Amino acid sequence: MFSKNLWLRIAGTIFGFVAILHLLRIITGVPVLIGGWLLPVWVNWMGLLATGFLGFWLWKLSGNNKTQ
């Protein structure tokens, strides 16, 4: 059976990857259309903050957990 630390790190890595994608969209300014609506860049700033925080928090939590 896998440990909880492994699953926390996997989830943290996924959140970190999504945060990087948000950052890339902010830097490049690629337009994103959803149903004909142009997604504003501030949505990516909010997504970057949320996913970056969650990824960091999950990695930190996986290091503090001593049970295997």
N, C-alpha and C positions, 0 to 999 in steps of 0.2 A: 504494500500500500504506500502511496506517495505521502510525504509529509505535508503539513500545512504550509511550511516555509516555501516549498517548491511552488505550490499554487499561488501563494501571495506574490512570489517573484514573477511568475508567468503573467499574472494579471497586471502587476506593476510595469512589466516590459511592454505589454499591449498598450496600456495607458500612455507610456512614454513614447511609443511609436506614433500614436495618434497626436500627441502634443507636437512632435516633430513635423507631422503633416500640416497641422494648423500653422506652425511657424513658417513652413515653406510657402503656404498660400499667402501669408502676410508679407513675406519678403518679395515674392514674385508678382503678387497682385493678379493672379489668374482669376478671370471671372467665373463664377459658379452660378449656373441657372438651375432653379428648382421650379418646375411647372411654369416657366416663363417669368419667374421672379428672380431678380438679381440679388444674391446673398451679399449683404454688406460685410465689409472687412471687420467691423467691430464684433461680429458674431464669432469670428476666428480668435479675436483677442480673449473673449470670454471662454471659448473652448480651450485655448492654450493654458489659461490660468487654471481652469478646472481639471483638465487631464494631467497637466504638469504636477499639480498639487497631489492628485490621487496617486499618480505613479510614484512620486517621491515618498508619500506616506506609506504606501504598500511595501516598498523596498525597505523603508526604515522599520516598519512593523515586522517584516520577515527576519530582520537581523536581531530584533529584541526578543523574539519568541524562542525560548530554549527547549521547548518540547519537540520531539521528532516523531 
